[in-house]
Every structure is written in C-alpha cells, then in structure tokens.
Amino acid sequence: MRINAGFKHKNPKEAADASLILWRKNISLFLLLFAIPLWVAAFAAQIFIPDNLPWLPWILIWLLKPFFDRIILHIISVRFFENNADLKRVCRGLGRSIFRGLAGDLLWRRFSPLRSAMMPVRVLELNLKPGKNISERKKNLEKGGINYCYFLTIWGIFLEAALLLGLFIFYLTMGEFISGGFLSSIEENENIGLLFYAAWCMNYMLVESIYVCMGFNLYINARVGVEGWDIEIKFRDLTKKITDKIKNGALAAIVILFILLPAKSYAEESSGDVPIETLQRILESPDFGGEKDAWGIRFKNTPKAGKTPDFRSDTLQRIFAHSLQVILIIFILCAFVFIFIYIRKYHWKTKGDKEKTAGHIINKKLRDDPKELLEKAKIFNEQGKTRLAWGYCTAAAIQFLSLYHGVLFPPNATENDCAQIINTDNSGDITRFSDDFKKLINHWIYLAYAGINPPNGSFKEAVNFCVLLGSKNE
C-alpha cells in the first residue's frame, strides 16, 4: 500500500500523529543514512576536541542539527511519493537536498519554531525564490494549519529534556542500589560526562527524526487543505496507471488503428468556378492585412515577446547567496584553526589518564584554607563519605606543607609527585614528615584508584598528622 494513498485533509493534531507511520516505515533508512553519520560526527568531536573544552562537542552537534535534519527530510520526501524506492533511489539527489538553503538554517532560521514545517518549502519547492515568494508561501500554508508546529517545537524540547532527566535519575538510582555511597562519589566519576553526551545524542536521534516527520506531514496536510493537493496526487497515480496500461498493449492497438486508417484526405469540392478577379479583390481587402511604409525609434534587435527577466533582482540574489557561502566557509575554517591551536598548545592526553584527573581534583581544593579543608574532612568522615573525607584530608596536608612549611608544589603535580618532592627535600624540618606523608598519600591512592579502604584508625592518624603540620605556626 502506498503511503500517500487516500491522503485526505486532517486537523493538525491528526496529521502530526499520522507522521509516526511515516517514521516507522523508514526507520531502517534513518539508521543507515542519519544515525551512523550522526554518531561518527559526535564521537569524532569527542576524540579530536581537547579535554579542557568539554562543552564544545555538545555545541558543535547542536549547530549541525539542520544539516542532519535535511537527511531525514530527503528520505521521507522520496519515500512519500515512491513507496518502494530502494537505497540507490533514495541516495540520488541527497547532496542537493542537504545544501539547498542550508546557510540560513544553520544561522538565523534555526531558532524559528516553524522550522520543521517550513524546511520542505525551501528544500523541495524549487520554483520558489527567497524573500517575498517564501513569505507569501508561508502565509498560505498557515491557513492549512502549519502553525501547529509551534506546539511541536515546544513538545520536542520538553520530550528531549524529560528523556535525559529520566536517564539521569535511572543512572543514579541503579548506581546507589548496586553500590552504596555512589551518590557521594559521582562528582569524581570522570566518565559521567561521556555517558550523558551519548545519551543526549541518542535522544536527539530519536526525537529529531520524529520532529522532522511531523513537520513534513503538517506541510503535506496544509497543501492538501489549501491547494487540494490530494486531487493532484490522485491524478498522478491515475496517469501512472494509464501509462502502465499503454505499455502493456494499448499502444500497440493504437498503432494498428492508425495504420488501417486512410493515409490521405480531401477537401470539400466547390459547387462552381470562382472568377480570378473576385479572388484578387478579396485578397486586396483591408481585412486580410498588408504592408505599410512607416518609421519609428526602436531597438535594433527586438526581443521576443514574453516576460522580461528582472536582472537586478537576480544579481542581488546571487550576491547574497555567494556572501552566505563565503561566511559559512570562513566560519568553518576559523573553527578548524581554533581547534588546531588548542590541540597544539595544550598537548592534551587521553581520558584514560586517571592520575592527571585525580590530581586535578586535589588541586582544585588547594585554594581553600587548610584548616577548613581538615574540618570538612572530619564532617565527611562522620557522615560515612569515606572517599570525600580522605580527599579533603589529603588536600589539607598538601596545603599545610605549602603554606606553613614553604614546600613548592607544581600546579599540576599528582599525589606521587608531591610525595617525591617531600622525599627529596634536604631540609631537616621537611624530612621528618616524609614517612607519615607518604603513608597518607598511599592510603588515598589505594582508595581513589583501586577502591581499597584504608585500615581502621588510619583516618584518625591522618588527621593528627595534619594537625601536627599546622601546629608550627600556632
């Protein structure tokens, strides 16, 4: 059964609901032509963008939304009229559909709540020119109900947010159920960002494909209501059936019929002879026209009759289109240069470098007063948050050594680097702290990276050691 068979005008809500059939019918093509390129782009952004720009992949995929939306639109537009179109037929013309009017959709039109319903107008209706024609087209389609797309846009935003929030709550609930104290340690989980980035891409793949299908169905429904497009579709199907019948034998019958018909025909004979003078007088009558000498001012080569093209309008449109292309190219080049500079400047490492990540967590706490850090460590220990207690206690010890004993630690030093600095310090005041400090560091490393809890009573020893470090200036 053809998708467009029996297509009739519906109210906007029914048209949006009917789009789910269109979405389900083409889900395999969506996975092949839309989902795979989206995932490749999403994780390429994660791989090639440095760790110190964690939100840049999110922004990049959000900016490319209109680009991926056009892939969905091309698939459903082809399959709407050609239900049995194969992959080769669907891929034909895909490039033209993607890049036609793309610059505006990437920039200012991306914020339009009618984006999914108006995108088919700019991509599929090739006879329309930008500007006044598009505005008039929009007013006509609004009479057919495309304003319902305002509600669909708000619905899509809330649906995507609800799915992401639901996944977040499920993740927290299952993590706390499987492993006690999961909520207190989620702040230090370095994979949490990547997990929710993947979830956000999955939600976008699902919601955006449905949203584009709903906008396309609203566009078709509006054309049916305003223009009676269903009649055109039925006549197109009828023409196709007639053509098939002609191919199956009707053409042969018509050819045989014309072969059997007489090849010549004769005009009706006159009832009598007409004098030549009478014919000449008739031909010389003004009713038959003639030639007359005259003069006038005109072009040397008179143009053919017809509508004179508006060269000024066409030139302005070409200048505007080329300007947008140049702006888009400059924007892409600047983005690549920006990414290249950051990659070369920071020499970012892989996300599997846990030592660097944990050292960054410790160093973030070194801006506070060490006594306050030690008090927070005691509070966390009383609350049963062992990981946070040891983290704050380690940070307090490092801060005490830095402020009260003049030990200089590099900004990005890891725990092992700090212990090595204490061991190699030649001053007697610092050397006497090296064994206790190394023991504290080892307890923290085993807990943070291996999940091995320190022995009973070791936290009290660590607190006493921090108190000893801070007692010199009291």
SULSULGI-V777490 format. One record per residue. SS is DSSP state (H for helix, E for strand, - for the rest). PSI is psi in radians with two decimals (NA if undefined). NEAR is the number of other ideal C-beta (glycine too) atoms within 12 Angstrom. Layout:
# SULSULGI-V777490
[[SS:PSI:NEAR] [SS:PSI:NEAR]]
This chain:
# SULSULGI-V777490
[[-:2.34:10] [-:2.56:21] [-:-0.68:29] [-:0.10:31] [-:2.26:16] [-:0.43:15] [-:2.14:31] [-:2.80:20] [-:2.32:26] [-:2.98:24] [-:2.76:18] [H:-0.65:33] [H:-0.76:19] [H:-0.67:21] [H:-0.72:35] [H:-0.71:38] [H:-0.66:21] [H:-0.34:30] [H:-0.35:37] [H:-0.53:20] [H:-0.76:26] [H:-0.70:39] [H:-0.80:35] [H:-0.58:18] [H:-0.51:25] [-:0.35:37] [H:-0.61:24] [H:-0.70:18] [H:-0.60:31] [H:-0.76:33] [H:-0.66:20] [H:-0.82:20] [H:-0.31:29] [H:-0.90:39] [H:-0.79:27] [H:-0.86:18] [H:-0.61:25] [H:-0.81:34] [H:-0.66:22] [H:-0.81:18] [H:-0.70:28] [H:-0.82:32] [H:-0.36:20] [H:-0.66:17] [H:-0.68:29] [H:-0.62:31] [H:-0.75:18] [H:-0.18:23] [-:2.34:31] [-:2.81:26] [-:-0.42:27] [-:0.06:18] [-:1.12:24] [-:-0.41:20] [-:-0.14:19] [H:-0.71:23] [H:-0.67:30] [H:-0.81:26] [H:-0.70:17] [H:-0.80:31] [H:-0.64:33] [H:-0.68:25] [H:-0.53:23] [-:0.11:32] [H:-0.90:37] [H:-0.53:37] [H:-0.86:35] [H:-0.50:38] [H:-0.60:44] [H:-0.46:39] [H:-0.78:41] [H:-0.79:49] [H:-0.73:49] [H:-0.73:37] [H:-0.88:40] [H:-0.50:48] [H:-0.67:37] [H:-0.79:33] [H:-0.33:33] [H:-0.74:34] [H:-0.42:25] [-:1.55:22] [-:-0.55:21] [-:0.35:14] [-:2.30:24] [-:-3.09:14] [H:-0.67:17] [H:-0.73:12] [H:-0.67:19] [H:-0.67:31] [H:-0.35:20] [-:2.18:16] [-:0.12:23] [H:-0.70:28] [H:-0.73:14] [H:-0.69:17] [H:-0.59:31] [H:-0.75:29] [H:-0.08:24] [-:1.96:28] [-:0.38:37] [H:-0.61:31] [H:-0.80:29] [H:-0.67:29] [H:-0.53:34] [H:-0.42:29] [-:-1.66:17] [-:-0.53:14] [H:-0.16:27] [H:-0.37:24] [H:0.03:15] [-:2.25:24] [-:-0.22:23] [-:0.30:33] [H:-0.81:39] [H:-0.50:45] [H:-0.46:44] [H:-0.29:41] [H:-0.70:46] [H:-0.52:42] [H:-0.77:43] [H:-0.48:36] [H:-0.70:40] [H:-0.52:28] [-:1.66:26] [-:-0.32:15] [-:-0.09:10] [-:2.46:24] [-:2.58:24] [-:2.69:25] [-:-2.14:19] [H:-0.71:14] [H:-0.70:19] [H:-0.71:27] [H:-0.77:16] [H:-0.66:18] [H:-0.71:31] [H:-0.74:31] [H:-0.68:19] [H:-0.73:24] [H:-0.45:35] [H:-0.50:25] [-:-0.44:20] [-:-0.05:32] [-:0.33:33] [H:-0.17:42] [H:-0.25:22] [H:-0.28:34] [H:-0.38:40] [H:-0.84:24] [H:-0.70:25] [H:-0.64:37] [H:-0.82:31] [H:-0.72:15] [H:-0.72:23] [H:-0.70:32] [H:-0.82:20] [H:-0.62:17] [H:-0.76:23] [H:-0.71:29] [H:-0.70:19] [H:-0.70:16] [H:-0.73:26] [H:-0.71:27] [H:-0.71:18] [H:-0.71:16] [H:-0.66:25] [H:-0.78:21] [H:-0.72:16] [H:-0.72:17] [H:-0.79:24] [H:-0.76:23] [H:-0.83:16] [H:-0.64:14] [H:-0.72:22] [H:-0.58:17] [H:-0.71:13] [H:-0.73:11] [-:2.01:17] [-:2.52:14] [-:0.25:23] [H:-0.66:21] [H:-0.64:24] [H:-0.40:24] [H:0.02:28] [H:-0.46:24] [H:-0.50:17] [H:0.08:27] [-:1.96:25] [-:-0.26:25] [-:-0.04:18] [H:-0.65:24] [H:-0.77:22] [H:-0.64:23] [H:-0.80:22] [H:-0.41:26] [H:-0.76:31] [H:-0.69:25] [H:-0.69:27] [H:-0.71:31] [H:-0.70:37] [H:-0.76:23] [H:-0.72:31] [H:-0.74:36] [H:-0.68:34] [H:-0.95:28] [H:-0.73:31] [H:-0.64:42] [H:-0.72:39] [H:-0.70:35] [H:-0.75:42] [H:-0.70:46] [H:-0.72:44] [H:-0.72:44] [H:-0.70:49] [H:-0.72:47] [H:-0.64:44] [H:-0.69:46] [H:-0.82:48] [H:-0.76:43] [H:-0.66:39] [H:-0.68:39] [H:-0.63:34] [H:-0.74:32] [H:-0.64:28] [H:-0.68:23] [H:-0.06:21] [-:0.75:17] [H:-0.35:26] [H:-0.57:24] [H:-0.71:16] [H:-0.73:18] [H:-0.73:25] [H:-0.70:20] [H:-0.59:14] [H:-0.74:20] [H:-0.70:22] [H:-0.73:14] [H:-0.70:14] [H:-0.72:17] [H:-0.74:16] [H:-0.72:15] [H:-0.71:14] [H:-0.69:14] [H:-0.69:16] [H:-0.70:16] [H:-0.46:12] [H:0.08:12] [H:-0.41:12] [H:-0.63:16] [H:-0.69:16] [H:-0.70:14] [H:-0.68:14] [H:-0.69:14] [H:-0.76:13] [H:-0.68:12] [H:-0.73:11] [H:-0.53:12] [H:-0.69:11] [H:-0.35:10] [-:2.69:11] [-:2.51:8] [-:-0.29:8] [-:2.73:6] [-:2.76:7] [-:2.53:7] [-:2.76:6] [-:2.31:6] [-:2.53:7] [-:2.61:8] [-:-0.23:6] [-:2.97:7] [-:2.51:9] [-:2.24:12] [-:2.55:10] [H:-0.54:10] [H:-0.66:10] [H:-0.75:13] [H:-0.71:14] [H:-0.67:12] [H:-0.64:14] [H:-0.74:14] [H:-0.53:14] [-:0.00:13] [-:2.52:12] [H:-0.38:10] [H:-0.44:9] [H:0.00:12] [-:-3.04:9] [-:-2.82:10] [-:2.60:6] [-:2.31:7] [-:2.30:6] [-:2.98:7] [-:2.79:6] [-:2.92:7] [-:2.14:6] [-:2.95:9] [-:2.64:8] [-:-0.79:6] [-:1.79:6] [-:2.18:8] [-:2.72:11] [-:2.64:8] [-:2.50:6] [-:-3.10:6] [-:2.18:7] [-:2.20:11] [-:2.57:12] [-:1.59:13] [H:-0.59:10] [H:-0.79:11] [H:-0.74:17] [H:-0.68:16] [H:-0.75:13] [H:-0.70:16] [H:-0.70:22] [H:-0.72:16] [H:-0.75:14] [H:-0.75:20] [H:-0.78:23] [H:-0.60:15] [H:-0.76:16] [H:-0.69:25] [H:-0.73:20] [H:-0.74:15] [H:-0.76:19] [H:-0.73:25] [H:-0.74:15] [H:-0.72:15] [H:-0.76:19] [H:-0.74:20] [H:-0.72:14] [H:-0.67:14] [H:-0.75:23] [H:-0.71:17] [H:-0.73:14] [H:-0.81:20] [H:-0.72:26] [H:-0.72:16] [H:-0.73:14] [H:-0.66:20] [H:-0.76:21] [H:-0.55:12] [H:-0.74:13] [H:-0.22:17] [-:0.98:13] [-:2.60:21] [-:3.02:18] [-:2.79:15] [-:-0.19:21] [-:-0.02:12] [-:1.45:18] [H:-0.53:22] [H:-0.71:23] [H:-0.70:26] [H:-0.82:27] [H:-0.66:34] [H:-0.64:33] [H:-0.65:25] [H:-0.74:30] [H:-0.80:38] [H:-0.47:27] [H:-0.49:21] [H:-0.10:30] [H:-0.05:31] [H:-0.30:16] [-:2.94:22] [-:2.29:20] [H:-0.57:32] [H:-0.67:26] [H:-0.70:21] [H:-0.72:36] [H:-0.67:36] [H:-0.71:22] [H:-0.67:27] [H:-0.73:38] [H:-0.72:26] [H:-0.78:18] [H:-0.64:27] [H:-0.70:27] [H:-0.53:15] [-:-0.06:17] [-:0.20:17] [-:1.40:28] [H:-0.77:31] [H:-0.82:38] [H:-0.66:33] [H:-0.83:38] [H:-0.61:46] [H:-0.79:42] [H:-0.61:39] [H:-0.73:45] [H:-0.75:47] [H:-0.66:42] [H:-0.73:41] [H:-0.76:48] [H:-0.69:45] [H:-0.66:33] [H:-0.80:42] [H:-0.61:38] [H:-0.79:29] [H:-0.71:24] [H:-0.37:26] [-:0.07:31] [-:0.36:16] [-:2.27:31] [-:2.03:17] [-:2.34:31] [-:2.68:16] [-:-0.63:16] [-:0.46:23] [-:2.41:27] [-:3.08:30] [H:-0.74:39] [H:-0.60:24] [H:-0.73:26] [H:-0.76:42] [H:-0.67:32] [H:-0.66:19] [H:-0.72:30] [H:-0.70:36] [H:-0.59:19] [H:-0.04:14] [-:2.26:23] [-:-0.20:11] [-:2.44:16] [H:-0.55:10] [H:-0.58:17] [H:-0.61:28] [H:-0.60:19] [-:-0.25:17] [-:-0.10:33] [H:-0.74:27] [H:-0.82:17] [H:-0.65:28] [H:-0.69:39] [H:-0.67:25] [H:-0.75:25] [H:-0.76:41] [H:-0.73:41] [H:-0.71:26] [H:-0.74:36] [H:-0.72:42] [H:-0.79:29] [H:-0.64:22] [H:-0.77:32] [H:-0.68:34] [H:-0.50:25] [H:-0.19:14] [-:0.36:14] [-:2.08:17] [-:2.46:19] [-:2.80:29] [-:2.79:15] [-:2.39:10] [-:-0.20:12] [H:-0.52:26] [H:-0.68:35] [H:-0.69:20] [H:-0.70:23] [H:-0.69:39] [H:-0.76:34] [H:-0.63:21] [H:-0.71:33] [H:-0.69:38] [H:-0.71:25] [H:-0.70:24] [H:-0.61:36] [H:-0.07:28] [-:-0.14:15] [-:-0.63:17] [-:0.13:12] [-:NA:10]]
